[in-house]
């Protein structure tokens, strides 16, 4: 049996943007995979109406996990941690359990308390770098993962585990680019590359909002540049609360360093030394475009 066919029954816990998109991607790019969804009744019902899942569950978790080869947790960080003990109790011994949470250190610590690498369900931390500023099943898209990095948190020596290999094969089928790294390394990197930009957008949006006049200036003169810069400002606090709480140390240090960089820019405003900052920014932009 090929690695891919070790996963025939998938249960998605949380059928919002990420979970719903994963279900849609499975339905589009894999064959002979039955997809179940577990969430609040109205949400999982909409996921089933959109054909993101074949069958839906709500309430009691145990029936949703029955016979699942892959259990995909697409819930916020706090609910994920709270559910880990129950998932460990009810998941089949042969199942692979993975999450899509945006920070990994706290999840890895909690998973280690309930999952053993020696027997029973196998736990694999993960994080698709494929979010959007708008959440919910209404915005789910089968192409959400295509071309985007998918972080996987596990020791390199265990990457060849058949269950893990089967999941990686699925990720590749839906267009994701798997990347293996440690949990602390992941949280540091996303703190700078994802969480800091989010907070910077919130700060800039708040700064401008506080300065709106009766005519809507300065926003009435905003062009596409500001809209691009503030796209992340449309994200909800509910989505980001647990992320910020579980990556405080990295974010605090990053904000301090970023604030110093802004101070440096202010000092160089009157000189041509600012040209070097633009040159560095241009190089980074080119690098991002090439990825």
Secondary structure, DSSP 8 states (H G I E B T S, - for coil): --GGGG--EEEEE--SHHHHHHHHHHHHH-SS-EEEEES-HHHHHHHHHTTS-SEEE-S-SHHHHTT-SEEEE-S-HHHHHHHHHHHHHHS-TT-EEEE--S--HHHHHHHHHH--SSSSSEEEEEEES---SS-SGGG--TTTTTT-EEEEES-GGGTT-HHHHHHHHHHHHTT-EEEE--HHHHHHHHIIIIIHHHHHHHHHHHHHHTT--TT-TTGGG--HHHHHHTGGGGS-HHHHHHHHHTTHHHHHHHHHHHHHHHHHHHHTTTSTTHHHHHHHHHHHHHHHHH-
